[in-house]
Amino acid sequence: MSAAPVPQSPDPALSRFLTVHGLAAPGEAAHWTPLAGGVSSDLWRVDLPGRSLCVKRALARLRVAADWEAPVSRNAYEWAWMRFASRHRPDSVPELLAHDPEAGLFAMAYLPAERYPMWKSQLLAGEVEVTTAAALGELLGALHAASAGDPALAAQFATDDNFHALRIEPYLLATAAAHPGLADILRSLADRTAGTRLALVHGDVSPKNILVGPAGPVLLDAECAWYGDPAFDLAFCVNHLLLKSLVVPGRRAELLRSARALAERYVRRVDWEPRSILETRAASLLPALLLARVDGKSPVEYLTDDGDRLFVRTVAAALLRAPASTVTGVLDAWATALEAPTAAGTGHRA
């Protein structure tokens, strides 16, 4: 949670939220500082006498170049997901303080960056600890296992419309529109993902939403929460580690080891279906997500080199047409392409 440089005063509804829920006394001095990093919500650090907290409010239109709207009701599902996670792994989410579902607001504990650095910042700075990825894989697997086959959770998180607006359409269907030659494959993956309902999915397991805490990874930003295909979370996070291996070349081997460790530790926790079946879904979805972070509605901001983007398109297209059966198979194909003298003819600088 990093602070943006210029403090600003929020609208009065936010201050009323604090007083109504007993988080601040009427008239008590509060200093609001916007926090950077999100495209889908406003997030503030609120400093009160002797204490600090965070307030989050969902946006109806996301801050991306493409036209991308999503219902603000996702804020309530994020709160519910975090309550679920806190029951099973209390250290895996910030302490929850208050919620106003009608306003699309909730408050949680503020976690200072000096004790809870963002994993994305660490990775891009070359601070790559394989143990962090392994711990995240174990945590994800444990949360999926705790939710699998739970009809009450399936009913509570029947958030198909949210997940379609936030993930299926901007990632898979938008990418299909950008790649007509792969459209049938991508649409089939979209249909399969949307129709698989096995466990509670976080939906945005990205290094920007993961803090590295003293007791292990802390997950943020669960507004895509959905009872669906757990393979999506696995593929989504491994995808980020692969993309970062292009822009942090001095730590490429460690990033690839991290991806393997995450997948291996995750798969050990899979007990709700045959592991090979889940791995096959994750392995076929992973190249689609790689391509989506170049040509979908939410391209990663750090992949600025044309050669890197062409490399992703080339490797992802090959894996979509001839899918690997395991995540390890995808990682092997990616590593082999990186080691090629001209990176599969793309001009990528290996």
Buried (B, 14 or more C-beta within 10 A) or exposed (E): BEEBEEEEEBEEEBBBBBBEBEBBEEEEEBEBBBBEBBEBBBBBBBBBEEEBBBBBBBBEEBEBEEEBEBBBBBBBBBBBBBEBBBEEBEBBBBEBBBBBBEBBBBBBEBBEEEEBBBBBBBBBEEBBBBEBBBBBBBBBBBBBBBBBEBEEBBEBBBBBEBBBBBBBBBBBBBBBEBBEEBBEBBBBBBEBBBEBBBBBBBBBBBBBBBBBBEEBBBBBBBBBBBBBBBBBBBBBBBBBBBBBBBBBEEBBEBBBBBBBBBBBBBBEBBEBBEBEEBBBBBBBBBBBBBBBBBBBBBBBEBBEBEBBBBBBBBBBBBBBEEBBEBBBBBBBBBBEBBEEEEBBEBEBEE
